[in-house]
């Protein structure tokens, strides 16, 4: 655990799996998908990708937090945050891949 995939690594993987596409086509396609998802969330809508999961917004009300350096109270403003909920298919694949690690 602890490994992450960057956008450029994702694009390289996409390009490697679609050899008939030009690299620029893969980059443009990924950019369109990412930008469309971001625009949809900005509009306040939900994104559902069956078998993978859903993206949505959660409202976080105003609250009093703590400054970790000195412990003093800090007002944290209300805001919306993006959340991801994994779908059943993804959860099952991840669980199956981790069974040997337990």
LOLOSE-266379 format. One record per residue (C-alpha): residue in one letter; z, y, x. Coordinates in steps of 0.001 Angstrom, whole numbers, plus 500000, padded with zeros to 6 digits. Each point is the difference from the previous one (the first is absolute). Example, Ala and Ser with C-alpha at 12.3 -4.5 7.8 and 13.67 -1.06 7.14 Angstrom:
A507800495500512300/S499340503440501370/
This chain:
X500000500000500000/X499775503608501112/X496225500003500455/X497996502527498057/X496321500558499355/X498528503442500522/X497112501470498048/X497647499523502971/X501037496329500296/X499386499536496274/X496540501530500372/X499236497761502998/X501036496949497945/X497804501120497106/X497050500545502327/X500567496585501610/X499952498244496623/X496905501816498740/X497486499721502851/X497069501053497782/X501617503411499451/X499769502774502519/X503313501112501486/X499561503435498421/X499526498381496554/X503294498127500399/X501793503183501031/X498535501970497090/X500846497253497504/X503603499807501157/X500312503797499909/X498698500111496425/X502484497313498906/X502971501674501704/X499099503475498736/X499444498745496452/X503376498271500026/X501705503151501304/X498259502182497388/X501025497605497232/X503648500170501073/X499865503800500294/X498781500112496381/X503098498007499020/X498163496782499141/X500873496460501031/X497809497670502081/X500028496267499322/X498182497499502198/X500389496569498404/X501377497386502359/X500991502655502535/X502321502507498355/X500344503405498424/X500574503518501239/X501767502583497903/X502268503011500047/X503766500050499673/X501978503116499158/X502982500622502266/X502386502527498422/X501778502693501975/X503080498697501804/X502526500776502695/X499264498244503291/X501732499997503364/X498864501393503317/X500163496962502330/X500948502121503015/X503089501683498641/X500609498441496570/X499700503314498137/X498660500062496430/X496332500890499616/X498116500674496753/X496994497681499697/X497408501370497600/X498480497983497170/X496672498403500849/X497535497252499204/X499506497166502451/X497298497356500190/X501149496409499598/X498278496668500393/X500892496888498063/X498491496796501352/X498146497806497529/X500798496355499381/X497052498718502079/X500983502076503024/X503687499049499725/X499090496307499857/X497692500265503035/X502643501834502032/X502723497536498989/X497785497017500906/X499205501480503410/X503689500615500736/X501360496590498910/X499514498625503511/X502003502922501458/X503157499199498034/
